[in-house]
Amino acid sequence: MQDNLKKTLLGTSKNIAILGLSPDSTKTSHQVAKYLLQKGFNIIPIYPKGGEILGKRAYHSLQEAFSEESIKKNGEIEILNIFRKSEALEGIAKEIIKLPNKPKCVWIQLGLQSQEAKSILEQNNLLYIENICIKLEYERLCL
C-alpha cells in the first residue's frame, strides 16, 4: 500500500481493535497498543481470557469485538491490527469475512504474512497490510 493511503488511513481512523493484545507490558503488542492510546486512538483489545488491558475491556473473540453491542459502545472499528502467528492468519481471515461489522483495514504486524489471508481479504474488498508495524508507520508518516 502506498504511503499516502496509509497516512490517510491512520489520520482518519479512530478505533483500532488489536487481536492478540497481551496484558504483559513486555510484549510488543502491549507496547504498540499503549503507544496508539497515547496518540489518541481508541483501542479495543481482543484477548481470549477477557478482562481488562490498558484500562480497556478486553473482548474474548473477534465476533464479540465486532458485535452490534460492541460497535454501539465503541463506534465503528476502522483497523484490525493482528498479533498472531502467520500460520493462524488464513483462519482469522475466514473469520473476518463472516463478521457483521467488518473493519476497513486488516493490518498484520511486522514479521507476519500470509498469501492466503491476503487473497481472502482482498477478494472481500478489505484493505490488507502485512509485515509492517503500525506504530513505526504512524511515527514515519504522521509525526
BAMARRO-477559 format. One line per field, with one value per atom (N, C-alpha, C): chain; residue in three letters; atom name; x negated, y, z. Coordinates in steps of 0.05 Angstrom, whole numbers, padded with zeros to 5 digits. Example, Ala and Ser with C-alpha at 12.3 -4.5 7.8 and 13.67 -1.06 7.14 Angstrom:
2
ch A|A|A|A|A|A
aa ALA|ALA|ALA|SER|SER|SER
at N|CA|C|N|CA|C
px -00264|-00246|-00264|-00257|-00273|-00258
py -00114|-00090|-00066|-00045|-00021|00001
pz 00156|00156|00156|00142|00143|00157
END
This chain:
143
ch A|A|A|A|A|A|A|A|A|A|A|A|A|A|A|A|A|A|A|A|A|A|A|A|A|A|A|A|A|A|A|A|A|A|A|A|A|A|A|A|A|A|A|A|A|A|A|A|A|A|A|A|A|A|A|A|A|A|A|A|A|A|A|A|A|A|A|A|A|A|A|A|A|A|A|A|A|A|A|A|A|A|A|A|A|A|A|A|A|A|A|A|A|A|A|A|A|A|A|A|A|A|A|A|A|A|A|A|A|A|A|A|A|A|A|A|A|A|A|A|A|A|A|A|A|A|A|A|A|A|A|A|A|A|A|A|A|A|A|A|A|A|A|A|A|A|A|A|A|A|A|A|A|A|A|A|A|A|A|A|A|A|A|A|A|A|A|A|A|A|A|A|A|A|A|A|A|A|A|A|A|A|A|A|A|A|A|A|A|A|A|A|A|A|A|A|A|A|A|A|A|A|A|A|A|A|A|A|A|A|A|A|A|A|A|A|A|A|A|A|A|A|A|A|A|A|A|A|A|A|A|A|A|A|A|A|A|A|A|A|A|A|A|A|A|A|A|A|A|A|A|A|A|A|A|A|A|A|A|A|A|A|A|A|A|A|A|A|A|A|A|A|A|A|A|A|A|A|A|A|A|A|A|A|A|A|A|A|A|A|A|A|A|A|A|A|A|A|A|A|A|A|A|A|A|A|A|A|A|A|A|A|A|A|A|A|A|A|A|A|A|A|A|A|A|A|A|A|A|A|A|A|A|A|A|A|A|A|A|A|A|A|A|A|A|A|A|A|A|A|A|A|A|A|A|A|A|A|A|A|A|A|A|A|A|A|A|A|A|A|A|A|A|A|A|A|A|A|A|A|A|A|A|A|A|A|A|A|A|A|A|A|A|A|A|A|A|A|A|A|A|A|A|A|A|A|A|A|A|A|A|A|A|A|A|A|A|A|A|A|A|A|A|A|A|A|A|A|A
aa MET|MET|MET|GLN|GLN|GLN|ASP|ASP|ASP|ASN|ASN|ASN|LEU|LEU|LEU|LYS|LYS|LYS|LYS|LYS|LYS|THR|THR|THR|LEU|LEU|LEU|LEU|LEU|LEU|GLY|GLY|GLY|THR|THR|THR|SER|SER|SER|LYS|LYS|LYS|ASN|ASN|ASN|ILE|ILE|ILE|ALA|ALA|ALA|ILE|ILE|ILE|LEU|LEU|LEU|GLY|GLY|GLY|LEU|LEU|LEU|SER|SER|SER|PRO|PRO|PRO|ASP|ASP|ASP|SER|SER|SER|THR|THR|THR|LYS|LYS|LYS|THR|THR|THR|SER|SER|SER|HIS|HIS|HIS|GLN|GLN|GLN|VAL|VAL|VAL|ALA|ALA|ALA|LYS|LYS|LYS|TYR|TYR|TYR|LEU|LEU|LEU|LEU|LEU|LEU|GLN|GLN|GLN|LYS|LYS|LYS|GLY|GLY|GLY|PHE|PHE|PHE|ASN|ASN|ASN|ILE|ILE|ILE|ILE|ILE|ILE|PRO|PRO|PRO|ILE|ILE|ILE|TYR|TYR|TYR|PRO|PRO|PRO|LYS|LYS|LYS|GLY|GLY|GLY|GLY|GLY|GLY|GLU|GLU|GLU|ILE|ILE|ILE|LEU|LEU|LEU|GLY|GLY|GLY|LYS|LYS|LYS|ARG|ARG|ARG|ALA|ALA|ALA|TYR|TYR|TYR|HIS|HIS|HIS|SER|SER|SER|LEU|LEU|LEU|GLN|GLN|GLN|GLU|GLU|GLU|ALA|ALA|ALA|PHE|PHE|PHE|SER|SER|SER|GLU|GLU|GLU|GLU|GLU|GLU|SER|SER|SER|ILE|ILE|ILE|LYS|LYS|LYS|LYS|LYS|LYS|ASN|ASN|ASN|GLY|GLY|GLY|GLU|GLU|GLU|ILE|ILE|ILE|GLU|GLU|GLU|ILE|ILE|ILE|LEU|LEU|LEU|ASN|ASN|ASN|ILE|ILE|ILE|PHE|PHE|PHE|ARG|ARG|ARG|LYS|LYS|LYS|SER|SER|SER|GLU|GLU|GLU|ALA|ALA|ALA|LEU|LEU|LEU|GLU|GLU|GLU|GLY|GLY|GLY|ILE|ILE|ILE|ALA|ALA|ALA|LYS|LYS|LYS|GLU|GLU|GLU|ILE|ILE|ILE|ILE|ILE|ILE|LYS|LYS|LYS|LEU|LEU|LEU|PRO|PRO|PRO|ASN|ASN|ASN|LYS|LYS|LYS|PRO|PRO|PRO|LYS|LYS|LYS|CYS|CYS|CYS|VAL|VAL|VAL|TRP|TRP|TRP|ILE|ILE|ILE|GLN|GLN|GLN|LEU|LEU|LEU|GLY|GLY|GLY|LEU|LEU|LEU|GLN|GLN|GLN|SER|SER|SER|GLN|GLN|GLN|GLU|GLU|GLU|ALA|ALA|ALA|LYS|LYS|LYS|SER|SER|SER|ILE|ILE|ILE|LEU|LEU|LEU|GLU|GLU|GLU|GLN|GLN|GLN|ASN|ASN|ASN|ASN|ASN|ASN|LEU|LEU|LEU|LEU|LEU|LEU|TYR|TYR|TYR|ILE|ILE|ILE|GLU|GLU|GLU|ASN|ASN|ASN|ILE|ILE|ILE|CYS|CYS|CYS|ILE|ILE|ILE|LYS|LYS|LYS|LEU|LEU|LEU|GLU|GLU|GLU|TYR|TYR|TYR|GLU|GLU|GLU|ARG|ARG|ARG|LEU|LEU|LEU|CYS|CYS|CYS|LEU|LEU|LEU
at N|CA|C|N|CA|C|N|CA|C|N|CA|C|N|CA|C|N|CA|C|N|CA|C|N|CA|C|N|CA|C|N|CA|C|N|CA|C|N|CA|C|N|CA|C|N|CA|C|N|CA|C|N|CA|C|N|CA|C|N|CA|C|N|CA|C|N|CA|C|N|CA|C|N|CA|C|N|CA|C|N|CA|C|N|CA|C|N|CA|C|N|CA|C|N|CA|C|N|CA|C|N|CA|C|N|CA|C|N|CA|C|N|CA|C|N|CA|C|N|CA|C|N|CA|C|N|CA|C|N|CA|C|N|CA|C|N|CA|C|N|CA|C|N|CA|C|N|CA|C|N|CA|C|N|CA|C|N|CA|C|N|CA|C|N|CA|C|N|CA|C|N|CA|C|N|CA|C|N|CA|C|N|CA|C|N|CA|C|N|CA|C|N|CA|C|N|CA|C|N|CA|C|N|CA|C|N|CA|C|N|CA|C|N|CA|C|N|CA|C|N|CA|C|N|CA|C|N|CA|C|N|CA|C|N|CA|C|N|CA|C|N|CA|C|N|CA|C|N|CA|C|N|CA|C|N|CA|C|N|CA|C|N|CA|C|N|CA|C|N|CA|C|N|CA|C|N|CA|C|N|CA|C|N|CA|C|N|CA|C|N|CA|C|N|CA|C|N|CA|C|N|CA|C|N|CA|C|N|CA|C|N|CA|C|N|CA|C|N|CA|C|N|CA|C|N|CA|C|N|CA|C|N|CA|C|N|CA|C|N|CA|C|N|CA|C|N|CA|C|N|CA|C|N|CA|C|N|CA|C|N|CA|C|N|CA|C|N|CA|C|N|CA|C|N|CA|C|N|CA|C|N|CA|C|N|CA|C|N|CA|C|N|CA|C|N|CA|C|N|CA|C|N|CA|C|N|CA|C|N|CA|C|N|CA|C|N|CA|C|N|CA|C|N|CA|C|N|CA|C|N|CA|C|N|CA|C|N|CA|C|N|CA|C|N|CA|C|N|CA|C|N|CA|C|N|CA|C|N|CA|C|N|CA|C|N|CA|C|N|CA|C|N|CA|C|N|CA|C|N|CA|C|N|CA|C|N|CA|C|N|CA|C|N|CA|C|N|CA|C
px -00017|00000|-00018|-00010|-00026|-00025|-00046|-00048|-00025|-00016|00005|00031|00036|00060|00058|00034|00030|00033|00022|00024|00053|00068|00097|00111|00106|00119|00113|00088|00080|00091|00092|00101|00131|00146|00176|00188|00172|00183|00183|00203|00205|00202|00215|00217|00200|00182|00165|00169|00179|00181|00154|00145|00119|00123|00121|00124|00097|00097|00072|00058|00073|00062|00056|00032|00023|00025|00034|00033|00005|-00014|-00042|-00056|-00064|-00075|-00102|-00115|-00140|-00135|-00111|-00105|-00101|-00109|-00107|-00078|-00059|-00031|-00022|-00030|-00023|-00036|-00061|-00076|-00064|-00057|-00044|-00017|-00001|00026|00023|00005|00000|-00007|-00025|-00033|-00009|00007|00030|00050|00054|00071|00060|00034|00022|00025|00028|00031|00060|00078|00106|00125|00115|00132|00148|00171|00186|00179|00169|00160|00182|00188|00207|00190|00182|00167|00183|00171|00183|00163|00171|00154|00171|00165|00183|00192|00175|00182|00199|00204|00220|00206|00222|00210|00207|00186|00180|00151|00145|00118|00115|00096|00091|00116|00131|00155|00179|00177|00199|00209|00235|00247|00235|00226|00216|00238|00243|00263|00250|00266|00256|00250|00264|00262|00267|00261|00267|00297|00313|00342|00352|00342|00351|00343|00318|00308|00322|00331|00344|00375|00385|00414|00428|00455|00470|00467|00467|00465|00438|00417|00390|00389|00399|00399|00415|00437|00453|00438|00422|00407|00381|00366|00340|00340|00360|00360|00349|00350|00340|00310|00302|00274|00262|00244|00233|00210|00193|00170|00170|00165|00160|00130|00115|00087|00083|00068|00065|00037|00035|00010|00015|00014|00017|-00002|-00009|-00028|-00017|-00036|-00029|-00011|-00016|00000|00029|00036|00063|00078|00064|00076|00098|00095|00115|00142|00140|00165|00177|00161|00170|00184|00172|00184|00212|00215|00241|00261|00252|00270|00278|00259|00264|00285|00284|00304|00333|00335|00362|00372|00356|00364|00387|00406|00427|00418|00397|00386|00356|00349|00321|00304|00278|00261|00256|00247|00239|00212|00195|00168|00160|00146|00134|00104|00092|00063|00049|00031|00016|-00012|-00019|-00044|-00069|-00091|-00117|-00126|-00136|-00145|-00124|-00100|-00078|-00067|-00060|-00048|-00035|-00015|-00001|00012|00003|00014|00044|00050|00078|00096|00088|00104|00107|00085|00086|00106|00106|00125|00154|00159|00186|00197|00181|00190|00192|00173|00175|00198|00204|00228|00254|00253|00276|00274|00258|00256|00247|00229|00217|00188|00180|00152|00136|00113|00096|00067|00056|00028|00015|-00008|-00022|-00052|-00063|-00092|-00101|-00084|-00091|-00080|-00097|-00089|-00072|-00048|-00031|-00043|-00057|-00070|-00092|-00109|-00131|-00120|-00099|-00087|-00075|-00062|-00050|-00072|-00094|-00116|-00128|-00131|-00143|-00126|-00099|-00082|-00065|-00062|-00042|-00054|-00079|-00092|-00109
py -00024|00000|00025|00045|00069|00085|00100|00115|00135|00148|00168|00155|00130|00116|00107|00098|00091|00115|00137|00162|00171|00170|00177|00158|00132|00112|00118|00122|00127|00154|00174|00200|00203|00185|00186|00165|00145|00124|00132|00123|00129|00103|00082|00057|00035|00023|00002|-00022|-00044|-00069|-00083|-00095|-00109|-00138|-00156|-00184|-00195|-00207|-00218|-00198|-00178|-00158|-00171|-00171|-00184|-00164|-00174|-00157|-00154|-00169|-00168|-00144|-00125|-00100|-00103|-00126|-00131|-00140|-00147|-00157|-00134|-00138|-00118|-00109|-00127|-00119|-00099|-00103|-00085|-00057|-00057|-00032|-00016|-00030|-00017|-00005|-00021|-00011|00013|00012|00035|00060|00057|00079|00091|00073|00082|00097|00087|00101|00129|00131|00157|00176|00166|00182|00189|00180|00188|00168|00144|00124|00110|00100|00083|00054|00040|00012|-00007|-00027|-00048|-00074|-00082|-00107|-00132|-00151|-00177|-00198|-00210|-00228|-00251|-00276|-00298|-00300|-00290|-00291|-00268|-00248|-00225|-00208|-00197|-00179|-00151|-00138|-00110|-00108|-00093|-00088|-00058|-00045|-00017|00000|-00009|00005|00001|-00017|-00022|-00050|-00054|-00080|-00097|-00121|-00139|-00158|-00160|-00178|-00205|-00226|-00254|-00263|-00251|-00261|-00239|-00244|-00225|-00220|-00242|-00240|-00221|-00223|-00206|-00177|-00173|-00145|-00131|-00146|-00134|-00138|-00145|-00149|-00122|-00122|-00098|-00083|-00098|-00086|-00071|-00083|-00071|-00046|-00048|-00025|-00002|-00007|00014|00027|00012|00022|00037|00025|00035|00051|00048|00060|00041|00049|00032|00027|00002|-00005|-00003|00016|00020|00001|-00005|-00021|-00045|-00068|-00092|-00098|-00094|-00099|-00126|-00143|-00171|-00178|-00189|-00200|-00230|-00245|-00274|-00287|-00312|-00326|-00327|-00326|-00327|-00351|-00374|-00398|-00394|-00376|-00371|-00352|-00337|-00315|-00324|-00346|-00355|-00360|-00374|-00379|-00353|-00335|-00309|-00294|-00294|-00281|-00292|-00319|-00331|-00322|-00318|-00308|-00279|-00263|-00234|-00230|-00245|-00241|-00249|-00263|-00271|-00251|-00232|-00213|-00195|-00188|-00170|-00141|-00133|-00106|-00108|-00108|-00112|-00087|-00090|-00067|-00057|-00033|-00023|-00035|-00040|-00049|-00071|-00091|-00112|-00107|-00101|-00094|-00116|-00130|-00152|-00142|-00147|-00136|-00145|-00131|-00137|-00165|-00179|-00206|-00227|-00218|-00237|-00233|-00255|-00253|-00279|-00276|-00299|-00292|-00305|-00300|-00309|-00330|-00340|-00319|-00308|-00288|-00263|-00255|-00232|-00236|-00259|-00265|-00264|-00277|-00278|-00250|-00234|-00208|-00188|-00189|-00171|-00178|-00204|-00213|-00203|-00197|-00186|-00156|-00143|-00114|-00101|-00115|-00104|-00096|-00073|-00065|-00085|-00092|-00111|-00101|-00099|-00091|-00112|-00122|-00143|-00137|-00149|-00148|-00119|-00103|-00075|-00068|-00054|-00046|-00020|-00020|00003|00026|00020|00041|00055|00039|00051|00067|00057|00072|00098|00097|00122|00142|00133|00151|00162|00146|00153|00172|00167|00181|00204|00203|00221|00240|00238|00257|00278
pz 00000|00000|00000|-00015|-00017|00008|00013|00038|00042|00020|00023|00032|00023|00031|00060|00069|00097|00115|00106|00122|00125|00103|00104|00123|00121|00138|00167|00174|00202|00211|00193|00201|00205|00192|00194|00212|00220|00237|00266|00281|00309|00326|00317|00332|00320|00336|00327|00346|00335|00350|00347|00369|00368|00377|00357|00362|00371|00395|00405|00423|00433|00452|00478|00487|00512|00535|00559|00582|00593|00583|00592|00579|00596|00587|00572|00574|00560|00531|00524|00497|00477|00453|00432|00428|00428|00424|00445|00470|00492|00488|00480|00476|00453|00431|00408|00416|00430|00439|00457|00476|00494|00478|00459|00442|00427|00415|00399|00417|00442|00461|00466|00470|00476|00452|00428|00404|00399|00417|00414|00402|00395|00384|00406|00400|00419|00412|00432|00428|00438|00422|00430|00431|00456|00459|00453|00440|00436|00447|00470|00484|00495|00490|00496|00525|00543|00572|00581|00563|00570|00590|00609|00629|00620|00629|00622|00615|00594|00585|00579|00592|00588|00594|00614|00622|00604|00585|00566|00569|00565|00566|00544|00550|00530|00522|00496|00485|00481|00484|00483|00454|00434|00407|00387|00362|00340|00339|00341|00340|00361|00385|00407|00403|00394|00390|00367|00347|00324|00324|00348|00351|00350|00346|00346|00372|00395|00421|00424|00415|00417|00399|00375|00356|00368|00380|00393|00415|00430|00452|00443|00425|00417|00391|00375|00348|00328|00303|00281|00285|00281|00283|00254|00250|00224|00218|00238|00233|00253|00242|00259|00256|00278|00279|00291|00277|00286|00295|00319|00330|00335|00314|00316|00296|00300|00283|00254|00235|00207|00200|00212|00207|00214|00232|00241|00223|00206|00191|00171|00158|00139|00153|00176|00191|00202|00210|00220|00197|00174|00150|00145|00147|00142|00163|00188|00209|00203|00194|00189|00168|00147|00125|00134|00155|00166|00187|00195|00215|00205|00222|00214|00209|00224|00221|00216|00191|00184|00187|00193|00193|00164|00161|00135|00126|00146|00141|00160|00150|00167|00165|00188|00189|00204|00190|00202|00210|00235|00246|00232|00238|00227|00232|00211|00213|00207|00202|00197|00169|00156|00129|00121|00103|00093|00066|00045|00018|00018|00032|00033|00046|00069|00083|00065|00052|00035|00013|00000|-00022|-00012|00010|00021|00027|00041|00049|00026|00008|-00015|-00034|-00036|-00052|-00039|-00014|00000|00005|-00012|-00012|00014|00028|00053|00047|00057|00054|00071|00061|00074|00074|00098|00101|00118|00109|00125|00127|00148|00153|00157|00170|00175|00203|00219|00245|00244|00255|00254|00270|00291|00307|00291|00279|00263|00239|00227|00204|00213|00236|00247|00252|00265|00271|00245|00225|00200|00183|00183|00165|00178|00204|00216|00236|00242|00262|00249
END
